[in-house]
Each structure stands twice: as structure tokens, then as C-alpha cells.
Amino acid sequence: MTATPTAGTETRFGRLLRTQGIARPLAWGFVALTIFMIGDGIEAGFLSPYLDELGFEAGQVATLWAVYGIVVAVAAWLSGALAEAWGPKRVMMLGFAIWVVFELVFLVFGVMGGNYGVMLLAFGIRGLGYPMFAFGFLVWITIGTDEQVMGRAVGWYWFFSTLGLGVLSSYFAGAVIPFIGELATLWMALAFVVVGGLMVLFLLRNPVTQKVTLANSVKGVVSSITIVASNPKVGVGGVVRIINTLSFYAFVVFLTTYMVRDVGFGLAEWQAIWGTMLAANVAANLISGYLADWIGRVNVVAWAGGIGCFVTVLALYYVPTAIGPNFGITIAIAIVYGLALGMFVPLSAIVPLLAPQHKAAAVAILNLGAGLSQFVGPVIAGLVTPIGIQGTVWIIASLYLVGFGLTFLLRSPKDGLGAFPTPERIPA
């Protein structure tokens, strides 16, 4: 836990930030994270159709994203592993440099040069960049924030991260593409990333000053693996993190087709429902952090997250199937589903505190769970063909019941046995 500034050295604004979970030395990092994630997310909604227009085959585009996804999963784990040995700022700067260099290669020699081989190589390696930057900052938060407000801190982290990656980036791309075209918009993405990276470089100070050595690097990587054996609860947290978003990544594969083709929603209607769900999820990332510091982090993840997702996953399938394309009712269910997904955010506070001497290694396991969720979700979605949508939905929902039970294993001794611990006092 960081030392609490004295009244004489802390400004009123600094105290306000700290009591809301934003440590004053890290405040600019949240802004930088948002700007960086805007740049990283700009391409998500149009890169595939743009490459199709350029003449690349659907299989090539799918392979491009598949390779990128695998690299992201590895980098998500590696970011926490290296942060323990190098310090989070160094990891963030490495991620920033990788993103910029290989985005330039991707655009100049891949897209503009029409060379698919270069595109595949550059886009894949660039996948190392954003997890190192974003999850490196998450490690920084876990080691630089008072334990009493850790729930709020990680809530703010996920709020700003998803705000940039999923919301502002989409709005920006939609606004500028009609005027400057897809290629120029991709160059604008690079500009956002550069601004975010330079803000971290010049406005944030590295909390770790030890030299980068091969021995320390290997030690950090090994620690991020062996921590599961020495502290099994951290491994349990990683499993719960996989369960967290697997329904989202599974639904991306088959739910839109089902809702439009079988239930009868118009494509624009369903996109509005899905987009509103994502907006609710962004809000939940912040709300859950405050709830966690109020009624207990494990309670929020287990009841609001696990049970909430169990109920809403089933409702999102059964209610439209039963009543047809009712926009109002379905969007209400989607909003509650988006809120429930966001209630897993306190995991980012729970798991590092289970291993206070190795927080970065614990975050590495959470990051690995996040990456594996992107793999497990589509794999489960593949069950639609042999067992049907209804059976697949029940498997997804049942996994949230498993997550509900596993979450209670994450209690630390200081949590006590009460269902709802009293709110913790935030130091003045």
C-alpha cells in the first residue's frame, strides 16, 4: 500500500482524486490510457471491410485477426510478468514503441504496398503493443493505489479503457471516414497512440528504478507462472476472469445471426441493442468499483456478476425467442446483461491483493485469463452446430454458476464471514 500524503503536502484536488481511487501521481495516466485506446480501437469497425475492398480474401482477413488475437493473449500475460522485473512504465513504453513501429510497417509496406505477408507479420507483432501499454498501467495502479480504494481505482481503469477502445474510437471513426477515407483514418489512429504514449513518457514517473537484467526478466516471467502453484487462489481468479467475458465473445459469433435471421430483428435494430449493451458495460466498469468498496468486492463479482450473467444470458435467448422482436424488452435485458458483465471488474482488485508481494505476477494471470476468454468464447460458440443454440446458451450460462462458486474461494481472511462487510474508512 502506498503512503498517504499528509494534509500539508496534499492539495484539495489531489485528496479528491485519491479518495475516488485515482492516485495523484497516476492521474495523467488515465487520460493517456483513454487516448491510446482510442487509437488502438479506431480500426476495429472498418478494417475488415476496407481490406476486402482492397482485394484481400475473407480467409486472409480472418487469419490476420486470428494471429493478432493469439499474440494479444500472450502479450496480456507477458505484460504483468515483465512489469514485476522492469517496472510498469518500462513495459508501457515498450508496448508503445512496438505499436508505433509495426503500425508504420503495417500501413506503409503492408496496406499501401498491397503485401499480405508484411501485413500479417506487422499486424501480429503489433498485437504485443496494446496489452503491454494498457495492462502495464493496470499493474501500476495495483501497486500505486491505497488498498481501501482499490475497487474504485480498477473501476476507473476499466471505465477509461473501454471508453476509449469501444466507444470514442467507434464514434471518431464513423465521423471522419466519410470525409477523409479509411486510410487517412488509420493514420489518425497512429496519431492518437503517439499522443497517449508521449503523455506517459513525460508526465508519469517510473515507480521501479532497478536495472533491467536478463536474470530479473526471467525471474519475473517465472514468477508469473509459479504463483499459481504457490498461491492457488490467484489461479482461481484467472479461471473466473476467463468466465467473465466468454459469453460476450461467444455471442459475437452466433447471436447476431440468430436475432436477425430467426427472431426477426432488423440489423440496425440489433446493432442499436448491442451498442446500448456496450454503453451500459462501460458505465458498469465504474459503478462496480464503487459498489465493491461499499458492500465487498467478492459479493459484487459473485452475485451481481456471476448470478447476474447467468440470468441475463438465458433471458437474452429465451425472451426474444418467446415474444419475438420486441425492441423495448430486449434492449432492457441487454442493458442489464451489459451491467452484469461489468460487475466482474473488482477481480482486478481482489486477485493482486491475494499476493501482495507479487501483484504484477497476479495481474499477469488475470491478463492471461482475459486473453484466453477471447479464445474460449468462440470455441464454445462452435457447439451451436452439433447441439444447437439452446444447448450452447445453457452451457454458457452454467459456466457463470461455476464462476459464482469459485469467486467465494477468493475471500481473504480480512474479508470476514459476513455477507456484506461494512464500508471501509478512507483515510483523510
N, C-alpha and C positions, 0 to 999 in steps of 0.2 A: 504494500500500500504506500502511496506517495505521502510525503509530509504535507500537512495542512498549513497553508500560509498564515502568518499572523495577521491580526487585524490592521497593524500598522503598515504592512507591506502589500496588502491586497486591496485593490480598488473595489468600489461597489459593483461595477460591471463584472469584474473578474469573479467576485463572490457569487453573483447571479449565475454566471456560466458554470462555475464549479458545482453549485448546488443542483443544477439541472443536468449534471453528468458530463459537462464539457470542460475538461481541464484547460485552464487559460493558455498554457504553452502549446496545446494541440488545436486551438480554436481555428486557426487558418487552415489546418489540415482537413477539416470537414468541408470547407469551401473548396479547397484544391481537389479533394476527392470527388465532389459533385461535378466540377468542371472536367476533370479527367474522364469520369464515367460518361458524361455527355458525349465526348469524343469517341469513346470506345463503343458506345451503343448506336451511333448515328447510322451505321451501315446495316444494322440488323434487319430493318424492314424492307430494304430495297436492293441489297447486294445480289441476292439470288436472281431476281428478275432482270437486273441490269446485266449480269453475266450471261443470262440467257439471250438477251438482245444482242450481245456481242458475239454470239455464235457458239458459246460453250454448251456442251451437252448436259442434260439433267443429272446424269450419273457423275460427271466431273464435278458439278457444283455440290452434289451430296457428299462426295468424297472429301471435298475441300472442307466442308463443315464438320465431317466426322473426324478428320485428322485434327482439326482445331479443337474439337471437344475433348479428345483424348489428351492433348497437350495441356489444355486448361486444367483438367483434373489433376494431372501430375504437378503442374505449377502451383495449384492451390495448396497441395500438401507441402511442396518444397518451400513455399514462402514462409510458413511457420517454422519449418526445420532450420532454414538458414537464418531467420531472424534471431534465433537464440544465440547463434555463434557470431553473427555480424552486427546485430543491431537492426531495428526495423527501417531506419532511414536508408541505410545502405541497400537493403533489399528493395525498397521502393524505388531508389534511384536506378538500380539495375533493371528493374521492370520497366521503368520509364525509358531508359536507353534502348532496351530491346524493342519496345513498342515503336519508337520513333524510327530506328534504323531499318527494321524489317517492314514497316509500313511504307517507307520510301522505296525499298526494293520491290515490294508488292505492287505499288502503284506505277512506278517508272518502268521497271523491267518486266513486270507481270501483266497488269491490266493494260497499260498503254502500249506495251510491246507485244501483247497477244500471246504470251508464252505461258502455257498452263503449268509446266514443270516448275518454273520460277514462282508462279503464284502459289502452288501447293507448298513448296518449301518455305517461302517467306511468310505466308499466312499461318502455317503451322508453327513456325518458330515464334512468330509474333504472339501466339497464344500464351507464351510464357510471361508476356508483359503485364497484362492487366491483373492477373491474380497476385503477382508479386507486389504490384503497387497497391492494390486495394486491400488484400489480406495482410500485407505488411503493415498497413496502417491500423488494421484491426488488432494485430499483436501490440502495436504501440499503445493503443487505447487500453488494452488489458493490463499493461504494466505501468501506465502513467495515470490511472484514474483511481480515486478512492473506492474501496470495496463497497461502501454504503450506497453509492450511486452508480455502481457498475451496470445495473439493469438499464438505467436511463442512458448511460453512455453508449452501450451497444445498440440501444434503440435508435439513438440519433445517428449512429454509424449506418445502420441498415436503411434508415429513412433517407439520408442523403445519397447513399449508394444507389438505391433503387430509383430515387427521384431522378438522378442523372442518367442512369443506364436505361430505364424503361419508359420514362415519361417525357422529360425535357428533350432527350435525344430524338424521340419519335416526332414530337411537335416541331422541333427545329428542322428535321429532315423534310417533313411534309410541307413546311412553309417555304423552304429555299429551293427545293428541287425544281419546281415549275419555272423558276427564274434563272437558275444558274446551271441546272442539269446535274446528273448523278456524279460524274467525275469530279466536278468542282466541289460538290458536297463532300466527297471522300477527302479531298484536300482540306476542307474546313474541319473535318474530324481531326486531322493531324494538328491543326492549329489549337483546338481545344486541349488536346493531350499535352502539347508543349506548354501551354499556359499553366495547366494543373501541375505538371512536373516541376516547372521552374518555381512555382509558389512553394512547394515542399522544399526544394533545394535551398532557397534563400530565406524562408520565413520560419522553418522548423529546425530545431537543434537536435542532433542525434543523442539519445539518452545513453548509448553504449559507446565507449571510446577504445575498447580493446582492439588490438591489431587483428586483421583478417589473416588467418593462417590455415593451411590445409588441415592441421590437426583439429583446430576449433570447428572448421566446417564439417569434417567427418563426424566429430562429436555431436554437433547439432543435428545432423541427419540421423545418426544412430539413436539419439535421444528421442527423436520424434517417432521412432518405431518401438523402441523398448519400453516407452512409457505405458504402452497398453498392457505389458506384462507386469510392470511394477505398480501400476495403478489401473486396474481393470475398469474402474468407473469411467475413466476417460474413453476407453473403447466402447463402453455402453453409450456414452454421449455421441460418439461418432455414428453408431447404428441409428440412434434416434434422429440424427441430422440427415441420414440417408432417407429415412421415412418421411421427414418433414416435407420435402418438395417432390417426392416421387409421383404423387397424383398429378401435379402440375405438368411434369414432363411426359407423363403417360397420356393425359388429356390432350396435349398438343398434337399427339399422333392420331387420335381417333375421334375425339369428342366433337370437333367442329364438323367433320363429315357426317356424323350421326345426327347432330342437331339440325343441319341444313337438309340433308337428304331424306332422313326418316321422320324426324319430328315436324319439320316444315318451316323452320325459321328462315327468313331471308338472310343472305350472307351479311348484309350491312347490319341487320338487327343483331345477329350473333356477335359480330365484331364489337358492337356497342356494349353488349352484355359482358364480353370478355375484357374489353378495355376498362369498363367500370369496376370489374372484379380486381384488376391490377391496381387501379387507383385506390381501392379500399385496402389492398395489401400494403401499399406504400404508407397509408395512414396507420395501419396496424403495427408496422415496424416500430413506430414511435410510441403508440399507445401501450403496446405490450411492455415496453421498457419501464414506463411509469407504473403500470399495474404490478409488474414484478417486484419493484422496490416497495410496493404498498402491501400486497397480500401474499407475497412469496413467489420466487422465481419458478420453483418446481411446480407449484399449484397452477400457475399460468400456462406452462408448457403442457402439463398433463391434462388438465380439464378443458381450458379454452382451446389449446392446440390439438391434443390427441382426440378427445371426445368431440370437439367442435368439427374437426375434419372428418371423423367417422360419420357423423350425422349428415354433414353437408355434401360429402361425396356421394352418399346414397341418394340424398334429396335432389342433387343436381341431375341424376339419371332418372329416378323414378317419377318425380313430379312432372317434368315436361313430357315424359313418356305417357303418363296417365291423362293429363289435361290438354296436351297439345302445345302449340307455340304461343303460350301466354307470356308476353314480353314482361309485364309488370311483376308477376310472381317469380319468373325465372331470374330476372335481374336482382330481385331481393335475395334469392337464395345464393346467387353468385357473389353478392356483396358480403354476405355472412361467411361464405367459403373463403373469400379473399382475406377477411379479417382473421379467420381461424388459422390460415397458413402463416400469417404474421405473428401469431402467438407463440411460435417456436423460437423467436428471436432471443429470449433470455438464455437459451442454451449457450450463447456466446459469452455470457457472464458466468453461468453455472460451471461449465467444464474447466476453464482456466483456473478457477478458484479451488477446484479439486486437486490441482497440482501447483500450488503457489510458488514453488521453486523452479518449475518448468512450464510456465504459462505458454511460452511460444510453442513448445512441443505439443501441448494440449490443443492449442488453436490449430496446429498442423493437422491433427486428427479430425477436428471439426471441418477444416477445409477439404480434407480428403473425402469426408462424408458428403459434403456439398457437391464435389465433382462426381462422385460415384452415383449420386442421385440422378444426375443427368444421363447416366448410363442405364441404371436400373429401371427408371420410369419407362423409357421406350421398350426395354426388354419385356416388361410386364404387359405393355400395350400390344406386343406381338401375340399375346394369348387370345386376343379377340378372334383370330381366325379359327383356332381349334375349339374354344369353349364359349365364344360369343361375348357380346358386350356386357350382359348382365352378370355373368360369372366373373369376368375381369374386374368389373366395378366392385363386386363383393370381396375379391382378393385385395384390391387396393384399400378398401375401407377397413378390412380386417387387420391389415398391417398397422393402421393407426391405433387399433386396440392394443396391439403388441407394443407400439411406442408409448401408449398410455401407461402400461405396466412397467416398462423399462425406465421411464422417467423417474419413478419413485425410488429407483435404485441410486439416483444421483444426489439424494439428500446428503448433506454433510452434517456432522454432529451438531454444529451450531444452529442448524435449521430447527431442531427440536422435533417433537412428535405431533404438535398441534397442526390442524388442517390449515389454519390461516394465521401465521405469525403476526405479531403486532408490528406496525411500521417502524423501521429503524430510524433513529435520530440522525439527521445530517449535521455534522459538526459546523459550528459557526466559523 
